[in-house]
Amino acid sequence: MYIEINNVNKQFTHKGKLFTALQNVNLSIEKGEFICLLGPSGCGKSTLLNAIAGFSIPSSGTITIDGKEVKKPSNRNVTIFQNYGLLPWRNVLKNVELALESNKKIKARERTAIAKKYLDLVGLGSFCDASPNQLSGGMQQRVSIARALTADPDIIFMDEPFGALDALTRMKLQDDILDIQKKEKKTIIFVTHDIEEAVYLADRVVVMTPNPGMIKSILKIEIGSERDRTSEDFFRTREKIFEIFNMKHTHQIEYVI
């Protein structure tokens, strides 16, 4: 298995008290999978994402990627956050090129060509000279996605990247990221608290519950690669996840839907 999370626990000290953010988390992820970590605020989904990405080390347990234990962030992986992270003094093209500037083997002309390729992929090829403040929120997030893809990462970590966007823009970007994932065949781990978003995007949905943060259930979504938000299968899957949140079981269960 590509990513292995074994008996991971994460604890913090807050105001002199020990707080358990993650407890006995076990999860295996295949290369090329789209995984959604789903749950309410405080369930540890971002903490788990940060641990897999290497930004935070577990208190106990292990996380391995391609057989190597995760001890720190890797330049082979990228993280996309909700706040876009664009540099306001750089235009769109230069923001995307930033992902390649540390690689001295790539010359300026090649760097520009690669950046333009991914701006075209996210539909912003005609906005190379624009400043970030001239773009809508959805367009800025597309720039951050293009920048992430420019680095040719093995894994893309996404922490509620569409959470601040309006509903129509959010749905458009969901379609965009699915198209990109199919074309680029990237492994994506995506944090969300939105059940419909998780069902629409994921190959598998990992349902997490708080106090302490645990994996309650893992659902394999088998409603076809072309997702339809109005289909009976979509509604049935969404309702199943609602049902799982209300179940009292405390041990991890896997479902195929």
MOCORGI-V48463 format. One line per field, one symbol per residue. phi: phi as a letter, one per 30 degrees, with the letter a starting at -180 (. if undefined). A space follows every 50 residues. Layout:
BEGIN
phi->???
END
This chain:
BEGIN
phi->.dcbcbhdbbbbcbhicdccdbbhdbacbddidcccccldeicjdddded dddjdbcedaibbbbhicddcadcddbbbccdciiddddcdedddddedc ddcddcdeddedddddeddddcibdccecddedccdedddddddddddde dhddbccbchdcdccddddddddddddddddddchddbcbcaccdddddd cddbccdcbchddbddabcdcbcjdcdbdcdddddddedddeddeddcdc cdbcbcb
END
